[in-house]
Every structure is written in C-alpha cells, then in structure tokens.
C-alpha cells in the first residue's frame, strides 16, 4: 500500500484528498497498488470533515513515519513549504506540489535533493492547473529542441480580458465580478500585475533550456492599464488582447522571457482561449507547433494534476524520474534590445508628430475624434520607448503585437 501525506488542507489540499478517495479504484489501479491518505497537515482542526480524523499539526509525525513515501505540498508560499519539502526529500520521500512560487524559486535545489535521495520532486500542477504540460516537456518532447513556449497561463486575467472584450466593461468592474465569482483573490495583485504568470514562465523557460531562468529577470507587465478603448481598436483591427507569457530562444542562444499584454489576431489559436481557460503553445524545431489547452486553475483540475504526479511517484519508488533543469543560470535577453511591433493610441492633437515618429498604419474609428490608433513596424523596444515618451501625456497607451 502507498501511503500519502497532504501538507495544507485548503482548496487544493482538500481537492487532492477528494480525488484520491473518490477515484480510489482508478488511482490505485494506475499506481499499481492501493493508495491511502494517512495524514493531513494543517494548523486548523476540521471536526466536521469526513477526513478530519487524519489531520495532524506536527510535521515530524510525517517525516519520521516510514510508511509515508509520498508527500503532497499544497501549502503555498516559500517559507514552511520550502522547509518541509526539503526535509521530506532528505528523508527519501517524494514530493508533489502545485506551488509555482516555490518551484520557480527553488526548483533546481529541490530536484537535486530528489536525485541525491533516490526519490522525486514533481510539479505538474504548478503550471496550467489541470493541463498536462510539464510531463510532455519532460517526456514526449525530449527529442525536440524547443524554440519557444508562449501561452495564456493565468485564468484570472484571461477572464477579465475576455469580459472586457465581450461586454465592453471597465477593468475595475470586471475585476470585482471576478472576485465575487472566486476567480480573483481579495488582493489580486499577483494575478493582475503578472507576477503569477511570471513564476510559471520561469518554470517553463527553465525546462525549455535546461538551465535556470530566474523569475526576477523576466520582464513583467500586467493588465491594469488596458482600457475599453484598447478593445474598441482591437476589434476594428480583427484582433483581441491577451496577457501572454513568452519564452523564446534568440539566435544568440539567450532566452527572451516576458509577460505582457499583446494584441493577437483573431485567427491565432490563443485568441480563441477565453474565460478562465489556459493554453500553452510550444514550438519545436522538428515537431513544429503543439498546443495544450484546458482549465488552468480550480480545486479539482489542479488536484487532479497533483494526484497524477503522486501516481508517477508510486510507479517509480526508489528511482528518480529525469527532469532537465540545472542550477546553471540561463542568459536572459535584454527586452529593450529586442524588436517588436506595437499598437499605440494617441490624442488626435498629436497626429502629425506621432506619424513622423512612428511610420506605420493609421487606424481611425468612425465617430471617434479624440484619439486615433497607429500600428508600427518592427523596431527595438528601447527606440520605441524613447519616441513614445516624447509624446508625453498625448500618448494614451501602447500594446505589443504578437
């Protein structure tokens, strides 16, 4: 029998227990032997919960129990979660997690500990919720040189942008709606400012290169400046706006990694990914393009991905599943030196100056006299920023083109 401990009994933790218990016959058959949740670690008690009798408050009960071979860390954060994960791996217990912040910050260290102690550190649920993407990169796509990974990896921001586009609603109104539906936290900063997507991109880019891409080096921009006017112009151009996480190898072998809103043509597969769904688009040098789509968050989709890792650990007890992510730092490209195309909105009073600074295609909306849109050709980001800044408050917004 495989005995499991779950660290944290919040949304995902309770989901992990529910998946293992509700689908026990399927999970046990897939694992090759019966699986049982022996402990649930939490600071709280749950006397009314059907699994409340398994709740403990001392991590040492888990670390010192030889029957526990797999630990699910679903606490979040990088404090106790890091310490407990490290101790579990040092004790030869495999760890499965949905904690993207911890994986992005300490992934190479924890993977090295797993190799040293003949166990596993798996994190399928850390990116894309229930979408299988980590496992394909580590197994199905190992014959490929992955050239780029780009996608929509945050369901909250995708929901907000979808509703802004379809309903013509302001950012603040849709954010409030997302909070009421439970899609956005009371403090939504990690989502709307792009930090959540940045951590996920750090993980994906590290797996793409085999080297460590530090999330602190990734250019990150959120969606708080996107307006209904931007969507008006996007629709007129046959496009929409998505918050994209992009990791791409440059010709020099550097990694261009950035999170930012982009204008995406309506025929692009990512333009059709709406509401809380996520999609990750991977380009290999031989396979070409493949896309992974599904629910990127939520209790049971995320828990299902954690339990899939638990099953892999059960199948590979005493053996470490290869994961190509070393501690050597990847060289991250300077975004200011890269070439992009841009859309910008400018006050009508600055039309002549804007046209001179940014030769390109003008877009004017019928009946709209206060501003106009302009699509630039490819230009270096630093050159664009310098010219854009010269317009001062007459420049009303800019979005990159995918």
N, C-alpha and C positions, 0 to 999 in steps of 0.2 A: 504493500500500500504506500502511495505517495502522500506525505502529509505536508500541508502548506500553512504558512503564517501570513496574515494580511496586516500590513502596518498602515493604520489610518482607516477609519470607518465613516468617511464622509460619502460624497456622491459616488465617486469611482470605487472606493473600497467596498461599499455595500453592494455595488454592482458586480464586483469580482466574486464576492461570496454568492450572490444570486445566480450568476452564470454557472459557477462550479456545482452548486447544489441543484438548481433547476434542470441543468443539462448534464447531470452527473453520469448517466449511462453513456452519452455521447463523448463527454470529456474523458472518462475513464477508458473507453474503448480506444480513443485516439492516442491516449498516453501509453497504453499498453498494460496498465494496471490501475486498480481502483484509486481514486483521488479523494482526499478529505481535507477540509479546512479545520485545523486543530486549534489555532489561536487567532484572535483578532486584537491587535494592539491599539489602544486609544486611551486618551486621558479621561474620557467620559464612561459612564455605565449606560447600558441600554436594557433595563429590566423588562420592557415590554416587547423587545425584539425577539423573533424566533431563534436567533443565534446569539442572544445576549449572554448565554452561559459560557461562551467561548472567549469573551472579552477579558483581556488581562491588561495590566498597567506597567509591567516591568519587562523591558526588552531582554533582560538576561534570561528570563524563562524560555524565550525563543532561541537565543544564541547558544544556550547550554543544553538544549534538548536535542539529542542525537537523532530523534525521529523526524525532525524538521529538515527537509532537504531543499525546500524552495521558499523564498520569501518574496511577497509582493509589496513593493514600496509604493504606496499611493498617498503619501502624506503631503507631498508638495514642498517647495522651498529647498534651501540648500544647507540648513542647519542640522537639526536632528536627522533629517532624511539622509544626508550625506554620511553622518557618523554611523548610523545604523546600517546603511548599505555597505559601508566599508567593513564594519565588524562582521557582518553576515558573510561577506565574501572571504574574509580572512579565516572564518570558521568553516570554509568549504561549502557554504550554502549558496545556491544560485539565487540571483536577484532579478526580478522582472519589475519594470517600472513604467509609469506614464508621465514621469516628472521631467518635462523638457528642459526646465531651468537647470536641474541638477545634471542631466545628461550633457547639455551644452557646455556647462562649466567644468565638469569633472569626468566626462566620458572616457578619455584616454587612460586616466589613472585607474578608474574602476574596471575597465576592460583588461588592463594589465594585471590587476589583482585577481580577476577571474581566471586568467591564463595561468597565473602562478599557483593557484589553489585548485586547478582542475574542475572548475565549475563555470557558470555562465552569468553574464550581465547582459540582459536583453531589454530592448526598449522600443518595440514596435509601436506601442500606443503613444509614444512621445511626439509623434508627427502624424497628423492626419486622422487622429482618433481611431475609428474602426477600419480605416482604409489600409490594406496591406501595401506598404511601400518600402519600409526598411528591409524586410525579408527579401523582396525581389532584388533590391540593390545588392544585398549580400550573397545572393544565391543565383537567381535567374539571370542577372545581368553581369555576372562576373567575367564573361568573355568580351564584354564591351569596354571600350574607352568611353566613359560618359563625358559628353561635351558640355551639356548644360542640364540644369534642373530648374524649372520655373513653375510656379503654381499659386493657387489660392489656398492658403494654409490656416486661415483664421475665419471661423464661421460667423463670429460676431460682426466683424467688419464687412463681410460679404453680405450678410443680412441687411445691414444698414445701407450699403451702397445699392443693393437690389431694390429696396423700398424707396430710396431717394429717386432712383431712376424710374420706377414704375408708377409711383404715386405723386411725384413732384414735391415731396415733403422735405422740410429742412432737416439738417443733420441732428440738431438737438431734439426735435420731435421724434425722429425715428430711434434715436438712442434711448429716449425714455420708454418708447414702446418695446424695444429690445430688452430693457431692464425688467419691465413688467412681465415679459414672457419668460424670463430666466435665461435669456441668451447672453446678456451682458451683466457683469458684476456691478455692484453698487459703486465701486471705484473702477471705472472702465479703462483706466489709463493704459494698462499693459496691452489691451486689445487695440484701442483706437489710435494710440501713438505708435503702434507697430512693433512693440517690444516682444510680444508673444511670437509673432511671425519671424522676427529676427532670430530668436533662440532656435526655432525649428529649422530655419535656413542654415544656421551654423552647423546643426547636426547633419542635414542633407549634404551640404557642401563638403563637410569633413569626410563623409562616406564617399562622395564623388571623387575626391582627390586622394584619400587615404592618409591625409595629413590633417592637423588640427586647425580649423578655421575659428578664430576667436570671435565670439559674438560682439565684443566691444569694438572690433574693427569693421563691422558691417554697417554701411551707410543705411540709416533707418529713418523713414518719414511716414507719418500716419495719415489719417483721412480727415482730420478735424478742419482742414481748410477747404475741403471740397464743398461746392455750393450747388444749389438747384440750377443756377445759370450755367455752370460747367456741364451739367447733364443736358440742358437745352441745346448747347452747341454740339455735344457728343452725339445726340440723336440726329441732329441735322447732318452730321458727317457720316452717319451709318456706323456709329461706334458706341461703346459703353465704357464705364470706368470701373476698374478692379484694383484692389490692393494686391500687388504681386510680390512674391519673394523670388528673386532670380539669383542663381549661382551659375556662372559660366566661365569656362576656361578661355583665357585670352591666347593669342598667338605666341606670346612670350612665356606662356606657362603659368601665369598668375591666375588668381581667382577673382573674377569680378562678382562681388556679392552685394546685393542691395535689396531693401524692402521699400516700396514706394507705390503711390497710386499711378496707374498707367491707363492711357486710352487704348482700348483693344477693339479691333474691328469685329463687327457682329458675326462674321463668318468664322472667326477663330474659335476652336473648341472651348477655350477658357471663358469666352464671352457668354456661353450658354450655361455656365455653372452659377446657380442662383441660390438665394436664401442662405441657410446655414451649411450648405454643402461645400465640400472642398474638392479640389482636383490638383494633381501634380503631374506635370508634363516633363518627361525625361527624354533626352535626345542622345543616342549612342552613335558611335562612328560607323557601326555595321548595321545595327537594327533600324536605325532612324528613330522615329518618334513612337513613344508609347505613353498612355495616359492612365492614371489611377484616380478613380472617382468614387465618392461616397460621403457618408456622414462623418464630418471631421471632428465632432465633439458629441457630448451627451453621455449619460451614465452607462447605458448598456453597450453602445458601439465601442466606447473606449475600454470598458471592462472586458468585452469580447476579445479585443486585441491583446490585453494583458494576459488573459487566460490562454490565448494561442501561444504566447511565449512560455507560460507555465508548462503547457503540453510539450513544447520543444525541449525544455529543461528536463522533464521527466523522461523523454526519449533518449536524452544524451547525458545521463548521470555518469560522472567520472570522466567526461570528455568535454572539451571546450569547443563550441561552435565558432568557426573562424569569423572574425569581423575585422575588416581592414581599415583601421583608424588609429594611427600612431600619434605620439605626443609631439613629433616634429611639427613646427609651425608652418602652415602654408603661407605663401607670399600673396597678400591680398592687394589687388589693383587699386590705385587711387581713382575714385569715381570722377574726380574733377578732370582727369586726363582722358576719360573715355568719351566716345562720340555718341550722341543721342539725337533724336528728332523730338521736337517739342510742339505743344499747342499752348498758346498764351492768349489770355483775354486782356484787352487794353481799352482804356477810355477813348471814346471817339475823338476827343480833343488832341490825342497824341498819335493819330493815324499816320501822318506823314513821317514823323520821327521813328515810329515802330517799323514802318515799311522799309525805311532806309537801313535800320539796324538789323532787321531780320527778313531778307528777301525770301519770299515763300508764297503760300496760297492764302488769300484772304477769305474769311467766311463771315458773312453778314446775315443776320436773321431778320426776316420780314417784320416790320413794325417795331423793331428794337433799335433805338437810336443812341442809347447811352454808351454802348461799347461795341466792339467787334472782335472776331477771333482770327488768329493767324497761325498757320502751320509752317514751321521752319523746315529747312533741310537739315541734314546731319551736321552737327557742329560739336566741338568739345564743350563739355559741361562748364569748364571754367570761363570759356569765352561767352557762352550763353549767359551765365550768371552776371558777368561784368556788364554786358549790354542791357540785360533785364533790370539790373539795379539802377542803371542810368535813367530809367523811366520813372523811378520813384513811385509815388502813390498813384500814378496813372496806370501802372501795371496792376491788374486786378487778380491775377492768378496764372499759374502755369502747371501743366501736367505733361509728363513724358509720354512718348508713343511707344507701344510695344512693337 
